Amino acid sequence: MQGAGIADRDATQEQTSEQDDRALAAVFKAYTISATCWLLFGTAVGLLLAFKFGAPDFWAEKYLTFGRLRPIHTNSVFYGFASIGLVGTAFYVTARSCGTRLYSTRLAWLGLWLFNIAALTGTIALDLGYNWGDLEYREWPWPIRLVLLAALLVTVWNLLATIARRASHDIYLSNWYIIGGFLWTCVICLVAILPWYQQGLGQVAISGYFMHNAVGMWFTPLALGLFYYAIPKVLNRPIYSYALGVLAFWTNLVFYPMLGGHHFLFSPLPWWLQTTAIICSVGMLVPVLGGSANFLLTMRGRYHGRIESYPLAFLFIGVLCYLVGSTQGTVEALRSLQAVWHFTSFTVGHSHLTMYGFVSFAVWGAIYALLPLATGKNPGRLGVATHFWLALVGMSIYVIALSIGGTLQGLDWVRGVPFIQSVAEMAPYYLWRGVGGILMFLSHLVFAWNVWRMTAGKPGNAPSPIMEPEGAAA
């Protein structure tokens, strides 16, 4: 009788584990599908904006003006695609690396609804002309940003409770970065929404604080958290250095919060604040070089036979763009170069190198590596390869064209030539920007097809590079 009781208990535990796995997989799928929809919408708007540079009167109706569509594009890809994609993957990484089930699937679903409600109502409000002023990445009216903050609070509580129930004593590096990103962003959103000190130059200072930290204290740590889980998982080897990962984590926290002021050099902001931002920008070389070295040394000697399956290829490009884009940001912060590049299209190319080349490729690589483990369905080999090369070539054309054109813009302004001359010189580069944008958008259509095959459609033939069983922790 005792043996029968043990067998029944083991069977019950196994059934519960399978139910937990299915619930986690359903959450992961839902977040991925939602993020994909926002990716298609947000980049379709971005493609329309790219053509408006060459043809400003194209679709110039009231609701399709550049001033309304530009914040719709940035907010939908930031808080629709990137945020939801990172959060969904973070749920899976946290549960798996902790060797436990997700604390609450209900809270995960509630967070997904809140993220989508904020993104949808924010898009509608902006298109109708309701906004909170010309504050970049904070254009949503304040009640909508409160919904976004609620989504962050619900999600971080769920993740903290999951980590508290971990099977091991240590907290894995991925969860350091994931939880750090959520906690830092809750503080950032709270600082950015309180109105008492946001008048005059105070508003300028807070704009720099929020605008840059929305990238460096939200998207960056979450993407790095995915790297620390997905890269060792794909390679079936541990991360090169745990200590180097911890160093990069804490130095990111030390230097990043104060560097937003480098967007306002030569402004009426106090000179010491501008100098502090430059110093912190240079200090960011420590976590960037340390983190990038950690990932590249982990990959060293293990490319053959793995990178051909493409999840590692996406992750590798993400690491390179993190290294190059962040180093470029440090160089841009120097006063001598800021005098040339500020307000030019060069900064647009830089932002796409980091947000698209780094964050988007990190999300795609993690999804291609981990979603098949959750669903048991692989994408097609041709589909993944097509997505990779269209996105990589399109991004390269986009960034190179705007970097060259933006530099010529800045040099024209320094020389004091008529402004219209710099506009005319940008015409061919705007054309190439559109070409790159078309390739990038086509890659997103292919990605949507791949997501369908990994979730609800017929599985493909792309091999999974992950050799460990699905339930293994990092």
TORKOL-4160 file (C-alpha; in steps of 0.2 Angstrom, whole numbers, padded with zeros to 4 digits, m for minus):
474
<pt num="1" X="0000" Y="0000" Z="0000"/>
<pt num="2" X="0014" Y="0012" Z="0004"/>
<pt num="3" X="0022" Y="0008" Z="m0013"/>
<pt num="4" X="0006" Y="0012" Z="m0022"/>
<pt num="5" X="0004" Y="0028" Z="m0012"/>
<pt num="6" X="0022" Y="0034" Z="m0018"/>
<pt num="7" X="0018" Y="0029" Z="m0036"/>
<pt num="8" X="0002" Y="0039" Z="m0035"/>
<pt num="9" X="0011" Y="0054" Z="m0028"/>
<pt num="10" X="0024" Y="0053" Z="m0041"/>
<pt num="11" X="0011" Y="0052" Z="m0055"/>
<pt num="12" X="0002" Y="0067" Z="m0047"/>
<pt num="13" X="0018" Y="0077" Z="m0046"/>
<pt num="14" X="0023" Y="0073" Z="m0064"/>
<pt num="15" X="0005" Y="0078" Z="m0070"/>
<pt num="16" X="0007" Y="0094" Z="m0061"/>
<pt num="17" X="0024" Y="0098" Z="m0069"/>
<pt num="18" X="0017" Y="0095" Z="m0086"/>
<pt num="19" X="0002" Y="0106" Z="m0082"/>
<pt num="20" X="0015" Y="0120" Z="m0076"/>
<pt num="21" X="0025" Y="0117" Z="m0092"/>
<pt num="22" X="0010" Y="0119" Z="m0103"/>
<pt num="23" X="0004" Y="0135" Z="m0094"/>
<pt num="24" X="0022" Y="0142" Z="m0096"/>
<pt num="25" X="0022" Y="0138" Z="m0114"/>
<pt num="26" X="0005" Y="0146" Z="m0117"/>
<pt num="27" X="0011" Y="0162" Z="m0109"/>
<pt num="28" X="0027" Y="0162" Z="m0119"/>
<pt num="29" X="0017" Y="0159" Z="m0135"/>
<pt num="30" X="0004" Y="0173" Z="m0131"/>
<pt num="31" X="0018" Y="0186" Z="m0127"/>
<pt num="32" X="0027" Y="0181" Z="m0143"/>
<pt num="33" X="0012" Y="0182" Z="m0154"/>
<pt num="34" X="0007" Y="0199" Z="m0147"/>
<pt num="35" X="0024" Y="0206" Z="m0149"/>
<pt num="36" X="0025" Y="0200" Z="m0167"/>
<pt num="37" X="0009" Y="0209" Z="m0171"/>
<pt num="38" X="0016" Y="0225" Z="m0163"/>
<pt num="39" X="0032" Y="0223" Z="m0173"/>
<pt num="40" X="0022" Y="0222" Z="m0190"/>
<pt num="41" X="0011" Y="0237" Z="m0185"/>
<pt num="42" X="0025" Y="0248" Z="m0178"/>
<pt num="43" X="0037" Y="0245" Z="m0193"/>
<pt num="44" X="0024" Y="0247" Z="m0206"/>
<pt num="45" X="0022" Y="0264" Z="m0199"/>
<pt num="46" X="0040" Y="0267" Z="m0199"/>
<pt num="47" X="0041" Y="0262" Z="m0217"/>
<pt num="48" X="0028" Y="0275" Z="m0221"/>
<pt num="49" X="0038" Y="0288" Z="m0212"/>
<pt num="50" X="0054" Y="0283" Z="m0221"/>
<pt num="51" X="0045" Y="0287" Z="m0238"/>
<pt num="52" X="0038" Y="0304" Z="m0231"/>
<pt num="53" X="0056" Y="0310" Z="m0230"/>
<pt num="54" X="0057" Y="0309" Z="m0249"/>
<pt num="55" X="0039" Y="0313" Z="m0252"/>
<pt num="56" X="0032" Y="0324" Z="m0238"/>
<pt num="57" X="0015" Y="0326" Z="m0246"/>
<pt num="58" X="0012" Y="0307" Z="m0247"/>
<pt num="59" X="m0003" Y="0302" Z="m0237"/>
<pt num="60" X="m0003" Y="0319" Z="m0229"/>
<pt num="61" X="m0020" Y="0318" Z="m0221"/>
<pt num="62" X="m0023" Y="0324" Z="m0203"/>
<pt num="63" X="m0021" Y="0307" Z="m0195"/>
<pt num="64" X="m0006" Y="0302" Z="m0206"/>
<pt num="65" X="0005" Y="0317" Z="m0203"/>
<pt num="66" X="0023" Y="0315" Z="m0198"/>
<pt num="67" X="0021" Y="0323" Z="m0181"/>
<pt num="68" X="0008" Y="0310" Z="m0176"/>
<pt num="69" X="0015" Y="0295" Z="m0184"/>
<pt num="70" X="0033" Y="0296" Z="m0178"/>
<pt num="71" X="0028" Y="0294" Z="m0159"/>
<pt num="72" X="0016" Y="0280" Z="m0164"/>
<pt num="73" X="0031" Y="0271" Z="m0172"/>
<pt num="74" X="0043" Y="0273" Z="m0158"/>
<pt num="75" X="0031" Y="0269" Z="m0144"/>
<pt num="76" X="0023" Y="0254" Z="m0153"/>
<pt num="77" X="0040" Y="0246" Z="m0156"/>
<pt num="78" X="0047" Y="0251" Z="m0139"/>
<pt num="79" X="0032" Y="0246" Z="m0128"/>
<pt num="80" X="0023" Y="0235" Z="m0140"/>
<pt num="81" X="0035" Y="0224" Z="m0148"/>
<pt num="82" X="0052" Y="0225" Z="m0138"/>
<pt num="83" X="0044" Y="0226" Z="m0121"/>
<pt num="84" X="0031" Y="0212" Z="m0123"/>
<pt num="85" X="0044" Y="0201" Z="m0133"/>
<pt num="86" X="0057" Y="0203" Z="m0119"/>
<pt num="87" X="0044" Y="0201" Z="m0105"/>
<pt num="88" X="0037" Y="0185" Z="m0112"/>
<pt num="89" X="0055" Y="0177" Z="m0115"/>
<pt num="90" X="0060" Y="0183" Z="m0097"/>
<pt num="91" X="0045" Y="0173" Z="m0090"/>
<pt num="92" X="0052" Y="0157" Z="m0098"/>
<pt num="93" X="0070" Y="0161" Z="m0094"/>
<pt num="94" X="0066" Y="0165" Z="m0076"/>
<pt num="95" X="0056" Y="0149" Z="m0073"/>
<pt num="96" X="0068" Y="0138" Z="m0082"/>
<pt num="97" X="0084" Y="0145" Z="m0074"/>
<pt num="98" X="0076" Y="0144" Z="m0057"/>
<pt num="99" X="0070" Y="0126" Z="m0059"/>
<pt num="100" X="0053" Y="0130" Z="m0054"/>
<pt num="101" X="0036" Y="0134" Z="m0061"/>
<pt num="102" X="0030" Y="0152" Z="m0064"/>
<pt num="103" X="0023" Y="0160" Z="m0048"/>
<pt num="104" X="0006" Y="0165" Z="m0056"/>
<pt num="105" X="0001" Y="0162" Z="m0074"/>
<pt num="106" X="m0014" Y="0173" Z="m0070"/>
<pt num="107" X="m0003" Y="0188" Z="m0066"/>
<pt num="108" X="0007" Y="0185" Z="m0082"/>
<pt num="109" X="m0009" Y="0185" Z="m0092"/>
<pt num="110" X="m0015" Y="0201" Z="m0083"/>
<pt num="111" X="0002" Y="0209" Z="m0087"/>
<pt num="112" X="0000" Y="0205" Z="m0105"/>
<pt num="113" X="m0017" Y="0213" Z="m0106"/>
<pt num="114" X="m0010" Y="0229" Z="m0097"/>
<pt num="115" X="0004" Y="0230" Z="m0109"/>
<pt num="116" X="m0007" Y="0229" Z="m0124"/>
<pt num="117" X="m0020" Y="0240" Z="m0117"/>
<pt num="118" X="m0007" Y="0254" Z="m0114"/>
<pt num="119" X="0000" Y="0251" Z="m0131"/>
<pt num="120" X="m0017" Y="0251" Z="m0140"/>
<pt num="121" X="m0024" Y="0266" Z="m0131"/>
<pt num="122" X="m0008" Y="0276" Z="m0132"/>
<pt num="123" X="m0008" Y="0273" Z="m0151"/>
<pt num="124" X="m0026" Y="0279" Z="m0153"/>
<pt num="125" X="m0023" Y="0294" Z="m0142"/>
<pt num="126" X="m0007" Y="0300" Z="m0152"/>
<pt num="127" X="m0016" Y="0298" Z="m0168"/>
<pt num="128" X="m0031" Y="0308" Z="m0162"/>
<pt num="129" X="m0019" Y="0322" Z="m0156"/>
<pt num="130" X="m0019" Y="0319" Z="m0137"/>
<pt num="131" X="m0002" Y="0318" Z="m0130"/>
<pt num="132" X="0008" Y="0324" Z="m0115"/>
<pt num="133" X="0019" Y="0336" Z="m0126"/>
<pt num="134" X="0035" Y="0334" Z="m0136"/>
<pt num="135" X="0044" Y="0323" Z="m0123"/>
<pt num="136" X="0052" Y="0309" Z="m0132"/>
<pt num="137" X="0046" Y="0291" Z="m0128"/>
<pt num="138" X="0034" Y="0300" Z="m0115"/>
<pt num="139" X="0021" Y="0306" Z="m0127"/>
<pt num="140" X="0007" Y="0295" Z="m0120"/>
<pt num="141" X="m0005" Y="0305" Z="m0109"/>
<pt num="142" X="m0002" Y="0301" Z="m0091"/>
<pt num="143" X="m0016" Y="0290" Z="m0087"/>
<pt num="144" X="m0010" Y="0278" Z="m0101"/>
<pt num="145" X="0008" Y="0278" Z="m0094"/>
<pt num="146" X="0000" Y="0273" Z="m0077"/>
<pt num="147" X="m0007" Y="0258" Z="m0085"/>
<pt num="148" X="0011" Y="0254" Z="m0092"/>
<pt num="149" X="0018" Y="0256" Z="m0074"/>
<pt num="150" X="0004" Y="0244" Z="m0068"/>
<pt num="151" X="0010" Y="0231" Z="m0081"/>
<pt num="152" X="0028" Y="0233" Z="m0075"/>
<pt num="153" X="0023" Y="0231" Z="m0056"/>
<pt num="154" X="0012" Y="0216" Z="m0059"/>
<pt num="155" X="0026" Y="0208" Z="m0069"/>
<pt num="156" X="0040" Y="0211" Z="m0058"/>
<pt num="157" X="0030" Y="0205" Z="m0043"/>
<pt num="158" X="0027" Y="0189" Z="m0053"/>
<pt num="159" X="0046" Y="0187" Z="m0057"/>
<pt num="160" X="0052" Y="0191" Z="m0040"/>
<pt num="161" X="0040" Y="0178" Z="m0032"/>
<pt num="162" X="0046" Y="0165" Z="m0045"/>
<pt num="163" X="0064" Y="0168" Z="m0041"/>
<pt num="164" X="0060" Y="0167" Z="m0022"/>
<pt num="165" X="0055" Y="0149" Z="m0025"/>
<pt num="166" X="0070" Y="0144" Z="m0035"/>
<pt num="167" X="0078" Y="0127" Z="m0033"/>
<pt num="168" X="0096" Y="0133" Z="m0030"/>
<pt num="169" X="0103" Y="0145" Z="m0017"/>
<pt num="170" X="0112" Y="0156" Z="m0030"/>
<pt num="171" X="0103" Y="0168" Z="m0042"/>
<pt num="172" X="0108" Y="0165" Z="m0060"/>
<pt num="173" X="0115" Y="0180" Z="m0070"/>
<pt num="174" X="0100" Y="0181" Z="m0081"/>
<pt num="175" X="0089" Y="0184" Z="m0067"/>
<pt num="176" X="0101" Y="0198" Z="m0060"/>
<pt num="177" X="0098" Y="0207" Z="m0076"/>
<pt num="178" X="0080" Y="0204" Z="m0078"/>
<pt num="179" X="0075" Y="0209" Z="m0061"/>
<pt num="180" X="0087" Y="0224" Z="m0061"/>
<pt num="181" X="0079" Y="0230" Z="m0077"/>
<pt num="182" X="0061" Y="0229" Z="m0070"/>
<pt num="183" X="0066" Y="0237" Z="m0053"/>
<pt num="184" X="0076" Y="0251" Z="m0061"/>
<pt num="185" X="0062" Y="0254" Z="m0074"/>
<pt num="186" X="0049" Y="0256" Z="m0061"/>
<pt num="187" X="0059" Y="0270" Z="m0053"/>
<pt num="188" X="0062" Y="0278" Z="m0069"/>
<pt num="189" X="0044" Y="0278" Z="m0074"/>
<pt num="190" X="0039" Y="0285" Z="m0057"/>
<pt num="191" X="0052" Y="0299" Z="m0058"/>
<pt num="192" X="0046" Y="0303" Z="m0076"/>
<pt num="193" X="0028" Y="0304" Z="m0072"/>
<pt num="194" X="0028" Y="0315" Z="m0056"/>
<pt num="195" X="0025" Y="0333" Z="m0062"/>
<pt num="196" X="0032" Y="0344" Z="m0047"/>
<pt num="197" X="0049" Y="0346" Z="m0054"/>
<pt num="198" X="0046" Y="0346" Z="m0072"/>
<pt num="199" X="0046" Y="0364" Z="m0077"/>
<pt num="200" X="0058" Y="0373" Z="m0088"/>
<pt num="201" X="0076" Y="0366" Z="m0087"/>
<pt num="202" X="0069" Y="0353" Z="m0075"/>
<pt num="203" X="0059" Y="0345" Z="m0088"/>
<pt num="204" X="0074" Y="0345" Z="m0100"/>
<pt num="205" X="0084" Y="0336" Z="m0087"/>
<pt num="206" X="0070" Y="0323" Z="m0084"/>
<pt num="207" X="0068" Y="0321" Z="m0102"/>
<pt num="208" X="0086" Y="0316" Z="m0104"/>
<pt num="209" X="0085" Y="0305" Z="m0089"/>
<pt num="210" X="0070" Y="0295" Z="m0095"/>
<pt num="211" X="0074" Y="0295" Z="m0114"/>
<pt num="212" X="0091" Y="0286" Z="m0111"/>
<pt num="213" X="0087" Y="0276" Z="m0096"/>
<pt num="214" X="0071" Y="0269" Z="m0106"/>
<pt num="215" X="0085" Y="0261" Z="m0117"/>
<pt num="216" X="0099" Y="0257" Z="m0105"/>
<pt num="217" X="0090" Y="0252" Z="m0089"/>
<pt num="218" X="0075" Y="0243" Z="m0097"/>
<pt num="219" X="0079" Y="0236" Z="m0114"/>
<pt num="220" X="0097" Y="0233" Z="m0111"/>
<pt num="221" X="0097" Y="0223" Z="m0095"/>
<pt num="222" X="0083" Y="0212" Z="m0101"/>
<pt num="223" X="0091" Y="0209" Z="m0118"/>
<pt num="224" X="0108" Y="0205" Z="m0109"/>
<pt num="225" X="0098" Y="0193" Z="m0097"/>
<pt num="226" X="0092" Y="0184" Z="m0113"/>
<pt num="227" X="0110" Y="0183" Z="m0119"/>
<pt num="228" X="0116" Y="0175" Z="m0102"/>
<pt num="229" X="0103" Y="0161" Z="m0104"/>
<pt num="230" X="0101" Y="0158" Z="m0122"/>
<pt num="231" X="0120" Y="0158" Z="m0127"/>
<pt num="232" X="0125" Y="0145" Z="m0115"/>
<pt num="233" X="0109" Y="0135" Z="m0119"/>
<pt num="234" X="0113" Y="0135" Z="m0137"/>
<pt num="235" X="0131" Y="0131" Z="m0135"/>
<pt num="236" X="0128" Y="0118" Z="m0121"/>
<pt num="237" X="0142" Y="0126" Z="m0111"/>
<pt num="238" X="0143" Y="0138" Z="m0096"/>
<pt num="239" X="0145" Y="0157" Z="m0097"/>
<pt num="240" X="0164" Y="0161" Z="m0098"/>
<pt num="241" X="0164" Y="0171" Z="m0082"/>
<pt num="242" X="0151" Y="0174" Z="m0068"/>
<pt num="243" X="0162" Y="0187" Z="m0060"/>
<pt num="244" X="0163" Y="0197" Z="m0076"/>
<pt num="245" X="0144" Y="0197" Z="m0078"/>
<pt num="246" X="0142" Y="0203" Z="m0060"/>
<pt num="247" X="0155" Y="0217" Z="m0064"/>
<pt num="248" X="0145" Y="0222" Z="m0079"/>
<pt num="249" X="0129" Y="0222" Z="m0070"/>
<pt num="250" X="0134" Y="0234" Z="m0056"/>
<pt num="251" X="0145" Y="0246" Z="m0067"/>
<pt num="252" X="0130" Y="0247" Z="m0078"/>
<pt num="253" X="0120" Y="0253" Z="m0063"/>
<pt num="254" X="0134" Y="0265" Z="m0058"/>
<pt num="255" X="0136" Y="0274" Z="m0075"/>
<pt num="256" X="0120" Y="0273" Z="m0085"/>
<pt num="257" X="0108" Y="0283" Z="m0074"/>
<pt num="258" X="0117" Y="0299" Z="m0076"/>
<pt num="259" X="0122" Y="0299" Z="m0095"/>
<pt num="260" X="0106" Y="0305" Z="m0102"/>
<pt num="261" X="0112" Y="0323" Z="m0101"/>
<pt num="262" X="0124" Y="0320" Z="m0115"/>
<pt num="263" X="0109" Y="0323" Z="m0127"/>
<pt num="264" X="0108" Y="0341" Z="m0121"/>
<pt num="265" X="0126" Y="0347" Z="m0123"/>
<pt num="266" X="0128" Y="0365" Z="m0126"/>
<pt num="267" X="0111" Y="0368" Z="m0119"/>
<pt num="268" X="0106" Y="0379" Z="m0104"/>
<pt num="269" X="0108" Y="0364" Z="m0093"/>
<pt num="270" X="0122" Y="0366" Z="m0080"/>
<pt num="271" X="0139" Y="0363" Z="m0087"/>
<pt num="272" X="0144" Y="0352" Z="m0073"/>
<pt num="273" X="0129" Y="0341" Z="m0077"/>
<pt num="274" X="0134" Y="0340" Z="m0095"/>
<pt num="275" X="0152" Y="0335" Z="m0090"/>
<pt num="276" X="0145" Y="0322" Z="m0078"/>
<pt num="277" X="0135" Y="0314" Z="m0092"/>
<pt num="278" X="0151" Y="0314" Z="m0103"/>
<pt num="279" X="0161" Y="0305" Z="m0090"/>
<pt num="280" X="0147" Y="0292" Z="m0087"/>
<pt num="281" X="0146" Y="0289" Z="m0105"/>
<pt num="282" X="0165" Y="0285" Z="m0106"/>
<pt num="283" X="0163" Y="0275" Z="m0090"/>
<pt num="284" X="0150" Y="0264" Z="m0099"/>
<pt num="285" X="0164" Y="0256" Z="m0109"/>
<pt num="286" X="0167" Y="0245" Z="m0093"/>
<pt num="287" X="0151" Y="0236" Z="m0093"/>
<pt num="288" X="0150" Y="0236" Z="m0112"/>
<pt num="289" X="0167" Y="0229" Z="m0115"/>
<pt num="290" X="0166" Y="0217" Z="m0100"/>
<pt num="291" X="0149" Y="0210" Z="m0105"/>
<pt num="292" X="0153" Y="0209" Z="m0124"/>
<pt num="293" X="0169" Y="0200" Z="m0119"/>
<pt num="294" X="0160" Y="0188" Z="m0108"/>
<pt num="295" X="0148" Y="0183" Z="m0122"/>
<pt num="296" X="0161" Y="0182" Z="m0136"/>
<pt num="297" X="0173" Y="0171" Z="m0125"/>
<pt num="298" X="0158" Y="0160" Z="m0121"/>
<pt num="299" X="0156" Y="0158" Z="m0140"/>
<pt num="300" X="0174" Y="0156" Z="m0144"/>
<pt num="301" X="0178" Y="0140" Z="m0154"/>
<pt num="302" X="0160" Y="0134" Z="m0154"/>
<pt num="303" X="0153" Y="0142" Z="m0169"/>
<pt num="304" X="0155" Y="0127" Z="m0181"/>
<pt num="305" X="0139" Y="0116" Z="m0182"/>
<pt num="306" X="0129" Y="0128" Z="m0171"/>
<pt num="307" X="0128" Y="0145" Z="m0180"/>
<pt num="308" X="0121" Y="0137" Z="m0196"/>
<pt num="309" X="0105" Y="0134" Z="m0187"/>
<pt num="310" X="0103" Y="0153" Z="m0185"/>
<pt num="311" X="0098" Y="0156" Z="m0167"/>
<pt num="312" X="0116" Y="0158" Z="m0162"/>
<pt num="313" X="0118" Y="0169" Z="m0178"/>
<pt num="314" X="0105" Y="0181" Z="m0172"/>
<pt num="315" X="0112" Y="0181" Z="m0154"/>
<pt num="316" X="0130" Y="0184" Z="m0161"/>
<pt num="317" X="0124" Y="0199" Z="m0172"/>
<pt num="318" X="0115" Y="0206" Z="m0156"/>
<pt num="319" X="0131" Y="0205" Z="m0146"/>
<pt num="320" X="0141" Y="0213" Z="m0160"/>
<pt num="321" X="0128" Y="0227" Z="m0161"/>
<pt num="322" X="0128" Y="0229" Z="m0142"/>
<pt num="323" X="0147" Y="0232" Z="m0143"/>
<pt num="324" X="0148" Y="0243" Z="m0158"/>
<pt num="325" X="0132" Y="0253" Z="m0155"/>
<pt num="326" X="0136" Y="0256" Z="m0136"/>
<pt num="327" X="0154" Y="0261" Z="m0140"/>
<pt num="328" X="0148" Y="0273" Z="m0154"/>
<pt num="329" X="0136" Y="0281" Z="m0141"/>
<pt num="330" X="0152" Y="0284" Z="m0130"/>
<pt num="331" X="0161" Y="0292" Z="m0145"/>
<pt num="332" X="0145" Y="0303" Z="m0149"/>
<pt num="333" X="0144" Y="0310" Z="m0131"/>
<pt num="334" X="0161" Y="0319" Z="m0133"/>
<pt num="335" X="0158" Y="0338" Z="m0136"/>
<pt num="336" X="0169" Y="0339" Z="m0152"/>
<pt num="337" X="0159" Y="0325" Z="m0161"/>
<pt num="338" X="0142" Y="0330" Z="m0153"/>
<pt num="339" X="0145" Y="0347" Z="m0162"/>
<pt num="340" X="0144" Y="0338" Z="m0179"/>
<pt num="341" X="0132" Y="0324" Z="m0176"/>
<pt num="342" X="0119" Y="0331" Z="m0165"/>
<pt num="343" X="0101" Y="0334" Z="m0173"/>
<pt num="344" X="0107" Y="0325" Z="m0188"/>
<pt num="345" X="0102" Y="0308" Z="m0196"/>
<pt num="346" X="0117" Y="0300" Z="m0189"/>
<pt num="347" X="0109" Y="0298" Z="m0172"/>
<pt num="348" X="0094" Y="0290" Z="m0180"/>
<pt num="349" X="0106" Y="0277" Z="m0188"/>
<pt num="350" X="0114" Y="0275" Z="m0171"/>
<pt num="351" X="0097" Y="0272" Z="m0162"/>
<pt num="352" X="0093" Y="0258" Z="m0175"/>
<pt num="353" X="0110" Y="0250" Z="m0173"/>
<pt num="354" X="0106" Y="0248" Z="m0154"/>
<pt num="355" X="0087" Y="0246" Z="m0153"/>
<pt num="356" X="0086" Y="0235" Z="m0169"/>
<pt num="357" X="0103" Y="0227" Z="m0171"/>
<pt num="358" X="0105" Y="0224" Z="m0152"/>
<pt num="359" X="0088" Y="0222" Z="m0144"/>
<pt num="360" X="0078" Y="0215" Z="m0159"/>
<pt num="361" X="0091" Y="0202" Z="m0164"/>
<pt num="362" X="0092" Y="0197" Z="m0145"/>
<pt num="363" X="0073" Y="0195" Z="m0144"/>
<pt num="364" X="0073" Y="0185" Z="m0161"/>
<pt num="365" X="0088" Y="0174" Z="m0156"/>
<pt num="366" X="0080" Y="0170" Z="m0139"/>
<pt num="367" X="0063" Y="0166" Z="m0147"/>
<pt num="368" X="0071" Y="0155" Z="m0161"/>
<pt num="369" X="0081" Y="0146" Z="m0147"/>
<pt num="370" X="0068" Y="0144" Z="m0133"/>
<pt num="371" X="0051" Y="0144" Z="m0141"/>
<pt num="372" X="0053" Y="0127" Z="m0150"/>
<pt num="373" X="0058" Y="0120" Z="m0133"/>
<pt num="374" X="0041" Y="0126" Z="m0125"/>
<pt num="375" X="0030" Y="0122" Z="m0140"/>
<pt num="376" X="0039" Y="0107" Z="m0147"/>
<pt num="377" X="0038" Y="0115" Z="m0165"/>
<pt num="378" X="0052" Y="0121" Z="m0175"/>
<pt num="379" X="0052" Y="0135" Z="m0189"/>
<pt num="380" X="0057" Y="0131" Z="m0206"/>
<pt num="381" X="0076" Y="0132" Z="m0211"/>
<pt num="382" X="0072" Y="0143" Z="m0226"/>
<pt num="383" X="0061" Y="0154" Z="m0216"/>
<pt num="384" X="0074" Y="0157" Z="m0202"/>
<pt num="385" X="0088" Y="0160" Z="m0214"/>
<pt num="386" X="0077" Y="0172" Z="m0225"/>
<pt num="387" X="0073" Y="0182" Z="m0209"/>
<pt num="388" X="0091" Y="0183" Z="m0204"/>
<pt num="389" X="0098" Y="0189" Z="m0220"/>
<pt num="390" X="0084" Y="0201" Z="m0224"/>
<pt num="391" X="0085" Y="0209" Z="m0207"/>
<pt num="392" X="0104" Y="0210" Z="m0207"/>
<pt num="393" X="0106" Y="0217" Z="m0224"/>
<pt num="394" X="0091" Y="0229" Z="m0222"/>
<pt num="395" X="0098" Y="0236" Z="m0206"/>
<pt num="396" X="0116" Y="0237" Z="m0213"/>
<pt num="397" X="0110" Y="0248" Z="m0227"/>
<pt num="398" X="0099" Y="0258" Z="m0216"/>
<pt num="399" X="0112" Y="0262" Z="m0203"/>
<pt num="400" X="0127" Y="0265" Z="m0216"/>
<pt num="401" X="0116" Y="0277" Z="m0226"/>
<pt num="402" X="0110" Y="0287" Z="m0212"/>
<pt num="403" X="0128" Y="0287" Z="m0204"/>
<pt num="404" X="0136" Y="0294" Z="m0220"/>
<pt num="405" X="0122" Y="0306" Z="m0224"/>
<pt num="406" X="0121" Y="0312" Z="m0206"/>
<pt num="407" X="0139" Y="0316" Z="m0205"/>
<pt num="408" X="0138" Y="0326" Z="m0221"/>
<pt num="409" X="0123" Y="0335" Z="m0214"/>
<pt num="410" X="0133" Y="0340" Z="m0198"/>
<pt num="411" X="0148" Y="0345" Z="m0208"/>
<pt num="412" X="0137" Y="0357" Z="m0219"/>
<pt num="413" X="0130" Y="0365" Z="m0203"/>
<pt num="414" X="0147" Y="0367" Z="m0196"/>
<pt num="415" X="0153" Y="0376" Z="m0212"/>
<pt num="416" X="0138" Y="0387" Z="m0211"/>
<pt num="417" X="0131" Y="0383" Z="m0229"/>
<pt num="418" X="0113" Y="0386" Z="m0232"/>
<pt num="419" X="0102" Y="0373" Z="m0223"/>
<pt num="420" X="0092" Y="0368" Z="m0239"/>
<pt num="421" X="0109" Y="0362" Z="m0246"/>
<pt num="422" X="0110" Y="0349" Z="m0232"/>
<pt num="423" X="0092" Y="0344" Z="m0236"/>
<pt num="424" X="0096" Y="0341" Z="m0254"/>
<pt num="425" X="0112" Y="0331" Z="m0250"/>
<pt num="426" X="0102" Y="0319" Z="m0240"/>
<pt num="427" X="0090" Y="0314" Z="m0254"/>
<pt num="428" X="0100" Y="0299" Z="m0260"/>
<pt num="429" X="0103" Y="0293" Z="m0242"/>
<pt num="430" X="0084" Y="0295" Z="m0238"/>
<pt num="431" X="0081" Y="0283" Z="m0253"/>
<pt num="432" X="0093" Y="0270" Z="m0246"/>
<pt num="433" X="0085" Y="0272" Z="m0229"/>
<pt num="434" X="0069" Y="0267" Z="m0238"/>
<pt num="435" X="0077" Y="0252" Z="m0246"/>
<pt num="436" X="0084" Y="0246" Z="m0230"/>
<pt num="437" X="0067" Y="0249" Z="m0222"/>
<pt num="438" X="0058" Y="0238" Z="m0235"/>
<pt num="439" X="0070" Y="0224" Z="m0232"/>
<pt num="440" X="0068" Y="0225" Z="m0213"/>
<pt num="441" X="0049" Y="0225" Z="m0215"/>
<pt num="442" X="0050" Y="0210" Z="m0226"/>
<pt num="443" X="0060" Y="0201" Z="m0214"/>
<pt num="444" X="0047" Y="0204" Z="m0201"/>
<pt num="445" X="0033" Y="0196" Z="m0212"/>
<pt num="446" X="0044" Y="0181" Z="m0213"/>
<pt num="447" X="0047" Y="0181" Z="m0194"/>
<pt num="448" X="0028" Y="0182" Z="m0192"/>
<pt num="449" X="0027" Y="0166" Z="m0203"/>
<pt num="450" X="0040" Y="0158" Z="m0192"/>
<pt num="451" X="0031" Y="0162" Z="m0176"/>
<pt num="452" X="0015" Y="0154" Z="m0183"/>
<pt num="453" X="0025" Y="0138" Z="m0187"/>
<pt num="454" X="0032" Y="0138" Z="m0170"/>
<pt num="455" X="0015" Y="0140" Z="m0161"/>
<pt num="456" X="0000" Y="0135" Z="m0171"/>
<pt num="457" X="0005" Y="0130" Z="m0188"/>
<pt num="458" X="0014" Y="0115" Z="m0196"/>
<pt num="459" X="0031" Y="0113" Z="m0189"/>
<pt num="460" X="0046" Y="0116" Z="m0200"/>
<pt num="461" X="0063" Y="0107" Z="m0203"/>
<pt num="462" X="0075" Y="0119" Z="m0194"/>
<pt num="463" X="0086" Y="0109" Z="m0182"/>
<pt num="464" X="0087" Y="0115" Z="m0164"/>
<pt num="465" X="0105" Y="0118" Z="m0159"/>
<pt num="466" X="0100" Y="0115" Z="m0140"/>
<pt num="467" X="0105" Y="0097" Z="m0135"/>
<pt num="468" X="0099" Y="0097" Z="m0117"/>
<pt num="469" X="0082" Y="0091" Z="m0113"/>
<pt num="470" X="0068" Y="0104" Z="m0112"/>
<pt num="471" X="0067" Y="0104" Z="m0093"/>
<pt num="472" X="0085" Y="0107" Z="m0090"/>
<pt num="473" X="0090" Y="0123" Z="m0080"/>
<pt num="474" X="0104" Y="0134" Z="m0085"/>
